[in-house]
Amino acid sequence: MVPSPVGSAERHRQEGRTGSHQHASQAALPMGADKAKLVRQMFDTIARRYETLNTVMTFGMDRGWRRRCVQALGLQPGAHVLDVACGTGDLCRELARQRMRATGLDLSSEMLRYARTPAPLVLGDALAAPFKDGAFDGAVSGFALRNMVDLGDLFAELARLVRPDGRLALLDMSVPDNPLLRAGHRLWCSYGVPTLGAALSDRAAYRYLPRSLVYLPPPEGIAERLEMAGFAAVEREPLSGGVCQLYTASRRPRPRRWS
């Protein structure tokens, strides 16, 4: 699929699909420190089977999404890339397959415990990462944006960590534009994902994860936050009919903090 700049038409489509539902559901989901605590505990609980369930619940499409994510960085072999909220290391492994050097960062000690990657892994908060300014040529994340306490703070921290002209590639779930796909997606997230999660892992976690999509701003809101943090050339690429979305951007020399 050809990437396209994020614009107002895309924003209105996204808001039309999720706007009223987002406002109705947001109050039922935790915010701030409560959200950070819930996310850490939830991922500690589901770490052992998390990677397997991701593949089952996406019908194997997650592998292609991660491959596309790393390709979209457009960095040379040997580039040093931070995997934010690296979990069990699947994006770290994809970076290695594409001949880049990965470092993983995650808030969940159990996710790091079950990680399967030779890359160095660090336990820590992505909003206050323990790395020097400009330490990385790029950064990636897989399905982590909606689990962050504050996206503006995350993007400002990534602007600190990524060198000028470095690259971002950020994956997360989305809602398809096509009405038939959207209806099927809603049914699968409402019934299929929680049922499988209850059978193979933790029911509460896999009821929360589909609902957590409402934390994401519409595409123009994400683009605005990235630009305010110090990134340019922001593009959004829908994947697999819009079930997944990929944001890419380039680091500008002088980041500005989102407020």
C-alpha positions, 0 to 999 in steps of 0.5 A: 500500500502507498503511504499517504500524508495524514489530512483532514478528510482522514480525520473526519472519517476516523472521527465518524467511525469512533467519535461518539463511541470513544467519548462514551467508553473513555470514562470506563477506562483508567487514566494517568497513574491508574492506567500505567499500573493496570498496563504493567500488571496486565502484561505481567499476567499475559506475558507467557502466551502473549506472542502466540495469542497475537499471531492467533488473533490476527490470523498471522497478519501481525508478522507481515505488519512488523516486517513492513514496520521495520522496512518503513524505517528506511534505515541502513544495515547496522542502524541502532533502533530502539524498540519501545514497549518491546514485549517479548522481542518480536520486533527486535527479532525483525530488526535483526532479520533486516540487519539492524541493531535493536535495543528493547525497552519495556515496563513489564518485567514478565514480558522481558522474562519471556522475551526471545531475542539476543538484543539487550533489553531494559526494564523502564518507562518509555516516558522517561527512558534511561538513554542518552540524547540522540542515542538511536538512529530510529525507533519502532513500537508494536501496538503500544501507543494506546497503552501509553499514559500520554502520547505527547510525552512519549513523542517528546521522549522519542524526539530526545532519543532519536538523532536528527534525521532519524526515523520512527515507525509506529504500529497500532490497531485501527478500525477499517473504513470498509463497512463490511470489514468494520462490522466483522472487526467489531464482532471479532474484537467484541466476542472472538478476542475475549473468548480466546483470551479467556480460554488461553490466557486472561479474560480481563486483559483480552476484554481490555485490549480491544476496548483500549483502541478508544485511547488513540486520537484520530490520525490528525491528532497523532500527526499533530502530536508528532509534529509538535514533538519535533518530527516531520513528514508524518505519514499514515499507512493502513495495513490489511484493509485498515485493521492495522495502521503504521505511522512513520516520521522523520526527526527534525533538528529542534524538537518542541515539547507537546503541552 
